Amino acid sequence: MKKRIGFIGSGNMASAMIAGIINARYSEAVDVFASNRSIGKLLDIKERYGVQIAENNVSVARNCDIIFLSVTPDMYPPVIEEIKDFIREDAIVVLIAAGQTISQNEERFGRKVKMVKAMPNMPVAVGEGLTSFSTNEFMTEEEIEEIKTLFESFGKAELIDESLMDIASAVGGSSPAFVYMFIEALADAAVLYGMPREQAYTVSAQAVLGSAKMVLETGQHPGKLKDDVCSPGGTTIQSVASLEENGLRAAVIHAVRANMNTIGRK
């Protein structure tokens, strides 16, 4: 039986997941519903993906089997208050806001609700996303597999303990921004030495994509793969030494720490 998938809130992350679901043909557009306070955003989503737009959040809650709460954290209390009496007992609610726990949202519903805490990242839009997720005790093994299959339709999915969700958010959810900065910096260097800008982006992005794929497909330690590229006295080891001197590792660790500190303040 086909599942109806609903998105309450249709911002950037919801749009990325909708794109991933439709492009992977996990669901037909007719079975995907979206609501938003902005009619402009809804019309844009409908035009791009052909999904159904709902007149309000309650309509999504009533009609969908899997409901993503893709609103900002501060909107969780009023949205749940609005929809809690209309969620079916067999429906699954997916939380995707940073800092929102399963237990605090179970309390907001005030009754037994099948619930998933998930942290997807933006590459879900192109089928290469990473979604870390946890579930509550009311989810069956079959339902957990169903949710995992949904997430895997637009990338990889990792079932983790909820206590690790904040760090999964920092490393998996936010890190694409770090990688885009790295790609941009590589491209800037290429342009500095005469390469046309668009070609520089292609060369830099493909180098990052291929390197990541080697880590995933070979199962080798990233340090070993790095060593394989570095010939004794060669050009690459000179670049690696420069990166170490300029604090690449420390900068990345500090960026993740800043992310975790921000989550802690919410």
C-alpha positions as CSV (number, residue, x, y, z in Angstrom):
1,M,0.0,0.0,0.0
2,K,1.4,3.4,-1.0
3,K,2.1,5.7,1.9
4,R,1.1,9.4,1.8
5,I,4.0,11.6,2.9
6,G,3.3,15.0,4.3
7,F,5.5,18.0,5.0
8,I,4.3,20.6,7.5
9,G,6.6,23.5,6.5
10,S,8.2,23.6,3.1
11,G,11.5,25.4,3.5
12,N,14.9,24.5,2.1
13,M,15.3,21.1,3.9
14,A,11.7,20.0,3.1
15,S,12.2,21.0,-0.5
16,A,15.4,19.0,-0.7
17,M,13.7,15.9,0.7
18,I,10.7,16.3,-1.6
19,A,13.1,16.6,-4.5
20,G,14.9,13.4,-3.4
21,I,11.7,11.5,-2.9
22,I,10.3,12.4,-6.3
23,N,13.6,12.0,-8.2
24,A,14.1,8.6,-6.6
25,R,10.5,7.7,-7.4
26,Y,10.0,6.5,-3.9
27,S,6.5,8.1,-4.1
28,E,4.5,9.7,-6.8
29,A,3.9,13.4,-6.6
30,V,0.2,12.8,-6.0
31,D,1.0,11.1,-2.7
32,V,3.2,13.9,-1.4
33,F,1.5,16.8,0.5
34,A,3.0,20.1,1.7
35,S,1.7,23.0,3.9
36,N,3.3,26.3,4.6
37,R,2.3,29.7,5.9
38,S,3.6,31.2,2.7
39,I,1.3,30.5,-0.3
40,G,4.2,31.7,-2.5
41,K,6.5,28.9,-1.2
42,L,3.7,26.3,-1.7
43,L,3.0,27.3,-5.3
44,D,6.8,27.1,-6.0
45,I,6.9,23.6,-4.5
46,K,3.9,22.6,-6.6
47,E,5.4,24.0,-9.8
48,R,8.8,22.4,-9.3
49,Y,7.7,18.9,-8.1
50,G,4.0,18.6,-8.8
51,V,3.1,17.7,-5.2
52,Q,-0.2,18.3,-3.6
53,I,-0.5,21.6,-1.6
54,A,-2.6,21.5,1.5
55,E,-4.8,24.3,2.7
56,N,-3.6,24.0,6.3
57,N,-1.5,21.8,8.6
58,V,-4.5,19.9,9.9
59,S,-5.2,18.7,6.3
60,V,-1.7,17.2,6.2
61,A,-2.0,15.6,9.6
62,R,-5.4,14.0,8.7
63,N,-4.4,12.6,5.3
64,C,-0.8,11.5,5.6
65,D,0.8,8.3,6.9
66,I,4.3,9.9,7.5
67,I,4.3,13.5,8.6
68,F,7.5,15.5,8.6
69,L,7.5,18.5,11.0
70,S,9.8,20.6,9.0
71,V,9.2,23.9,10.8
72,T,11.7,25.9,12.9
73,P,12.2,24.7,16.5
74,D,10.2,27.6,18.0
75,M,7.2,26.6,15.9
76,Y,7.0,23.0,17.3
77,P,4.8,23.8,20.3
78,P,2.1,25.7,18.4
79,V,2.1,23.4,15.4
80,I,1.8,20.3,17.5
81,E,-1.0,21.9,19.5
82,E,-2.8,22.5,16.2
83,I,-2.4,19.0,14.8
84,K,-2.2,16.6,17.8
85,D,-5.8,15.6,17.7
86,F,-5.8,14.8,14.0
87,I,-2.7,12.5,13.8
88,R,-3.9,8.9,13.2
89,E,-2.7,6.2,15.6
90,D,-0.8,4.4,12.9
91,A,0.8,7.6,11.5
92,I,4.5,8.3,12.0
93,V,5.7,11.8,13.0
94,V,9.2,12.8,11.9
95,L,11.0,15.5,13.8
96,I,13.8,17.3,11.8
97,A,14.5,20.4,13.9
98,A,17.8,20.6,15.8
99,G,17.6,20.5,19.5
100,Q,14.1,18.9,19.6
101,T,14.0,15.6,21.5
102,I,11.6,12.7,21.1
103,S,10.5,12.8,24.8
104,Q,9.7,16.6,24.9
105,N,7.6,16.2,21.7
106,E,5.8,13.1,23.0
107,E,4.8,15.2,26.0
108,R,3.4,17.9,23.6
109,F,1.2,15.3,21.8
110,G,0.1,14.0,25.2
111,R,-0.6,10.5,23.9
112,K,1.0,7.5,22.2
113,V,2.6,8.7,18.9
114,K,5.0,6.8,16.6
115,M,7.9,9.2,16.4
116,V,11.2,9.5,14.6
117,K,13.9,12.1,15.3
118,A,15.9,12.6,12.0
119,M,18.7,14.8,10.8
120,P,18.9,14.8,7.0
121,N,21.3,17.1,5.1
122,M,20.9,19.1,1.9
123,P,22.5,16.6,-0.5
124,V,19.3,14.6,-0.2
125,A,18.0,16.7,-3.1
126,V,20.5,15.0,-5.4
127,G,20.2,11.5,-4.0
128,E,23.4,11.7,-2.0
129,G,22.2,12.7,1.4
130,L,22.9,11.4,4.8
131,T,20.1,11.0,7.3
132,S,20.8,10.0,10.9
133,F,17.7,8.9,12.8
134,S,16.4,7.6,16.1
135,T,12.9,6.2,16.9
136,N,10.7,5.9,20.0
137,E,9.5,2.7,21.6
138,F,6.2,2.7,19.7
139,M,7.8,2.0,16.3
140,T,7.8,-1.6,15.2
141,E,10.8,-3.2,13.5
142,E,8.8,-3.2,10.2
143,E,8.1,0.6,10.5
144,I,11.8,1.3,11.4
145,E,12.8,-0.5,8.2
146,E,10.1,1.4,6.2
147,I,11.5,4.7,7.5
148,K,15.1,3.7,6.7
149,T,14.1,2.7,3.2
150,L,12.4,6.1,2.8
151,F,15.6,7.9,3.9
152,E,17.8,5.6,1.7
153,S,15.8,6.6,-1.3
154,F,17.7,9.9,-1.3
155,G,21.1,8.8,0.1
156,K,22.4,6.8,3.1
157,A,20.7,6.4,6.5
158,E,22.1,5.6,9.9
159,L,20.0,4.5,12.8
160,I,21.7,5.9,15.9
161,D,21.1,6.4,19.6
162,E,19.2,9.7,20.2
163,S,22.0,10.8,22.6
164,L,24.3,11.1,19.5
165,M,21.8,13.1,17.4
166,D,23.3,16.6,18.2
167,I,26.8,15.5,17.0
168,A,25.2,13.8,14.0
169,S,23.5,17.1,13.2
170,A,26.8,19.0,13.6
171,V,28.9,16.6,11.5
172,G,26.4,15.3,9.0
173,G,23.8,18.0,8.8
174,S,25.9,21.2,8.9
175,S,29.1,19.9,7.3
176,P,28.0,20.3,3.7
177,A,28.4,24.1,4.3
178,F,32.0,23.4,5.3
179,V,32.6,21.3,2.2
180,Y,31.1,24.0,-0.1
181,M,33.6,26.5,1.4
182,F,36.5,24.0,0.8
183,I,35.4,23.5,-2.8
184,E,35.1,27.3,-3.3
185,A,38.5,27.8,-1.8
186,L,40.0,25.2,-4.1
187,A,38.3,26.8,-7.1
188,D,39.6,30.3,-6.0
189,A,43.1,28.8,-6.0
190,A,42.6,27.4,-9.5
191,V,41.3,30.7,-10.8
192,L,44.4,32.4,-9.3
193,Y,46.5,30.3,-11.5
194,G,44.5,30.9,-14.7
195,M,41.7,28.3,-14.7
196,P,38.2,29.6,-15.8
197,R,35.8,29.8,-12.9
198,E,33.2,27.2,-14.0
199,Q,35.9,24.7,-14.9
200,A,37.5,25.3,-11.5
201,Y,34.3,24.5,-9.7
202,T,33.9,21.3,-11.8
203,V,37.5,20.1,-11.1
204,S,37.3,21.0,-7.4
205,A,33.8,19.5,-6.8
206,Q,34.6,16.2,-8.6
207,A,37.8,15.8,-6.6
208,V,35.8,16.1,-3.4
209,L,33.1,13.7,-4.7
210,G,35.6,11.1,-5.8
211,S,37.6,11.3,-2.6
212,A,34.4,10.8,-0.5
213,K,33.3,7.9,-2.6
214,M,36.7,6.2,-2.1
215,V,36.3,6.4,1.7
216,L,32.8,4.9,1.5
217,E,33.5,2.2,-1.1
218,T,37.0,1.0,-0.1
219,G,36.4,1.1,3.6
220,Q,40.0,2.3,4.1
221,H,41.0,4.8,6.7
222,P,41.0,8.4,5.3
223,G,44.6,8.7,6.6
224,K,45.7,5.7,4.6
225,L,44.1,7.1,1.5
226,K,45.8,10.5,2.1
227,D,49.1,8.7,2.5
228,D,48.6,6.9,-0.8
229,V,48.4,10.3,-2.6
230,C,51.5,11.7,-0.9
231,S,54.8,10.7,-2.6
232,P,58.0,11.2,-0.7
233,G,59.2,14.7,-1.3
234,G,56.4,15.3,-3.7
235,T,54.0,18.2,-4.2
236,T,51.0,16.8,-2.3
237,I,52.9,16.3,0.9
238,Q,54.0,19.9,0.7
239,S,50.4,20.9,0.4
240,V,49.4,18.7,3.3
241,A,52.2,20.2,5.5
242,S,50.9,23.7,4.6
243,L,47.3,22.7,5.6
244,E,48.6,21.4,9.0
245,E,50.7,24.5,9.6
246,N,47.6,26.6,9.0
247,G,45.4,24.6,11.3
248,L,42.9,22.8,9.0
249,R,42.1,20.1,11.5
250,A,41.8,22.5,14.4
251,A,39.6,24.8,12.3
252,V,37.2,22.0,11.5
253,I,37.0,20.7,15.1
254,H,36.4,24.3,16.3
255,A,33.6,24.6,13.7
256,V,31.9,21.5,15.0
257,R,32.3,22.6,18.6
258,A,30.7,26.0,17.8
259,N,27.8,24.1,16.3
260,M,27.4,21.9,19.4
261,N,27.5,25.0,21.6
262,T,24.8,26.6,19.6
263,I,22.5,23.6,19.9
264,G,23.1,23.6,23.6
265,R,21.8,27.1,23.9
266,K,18.5,26.4,22.1
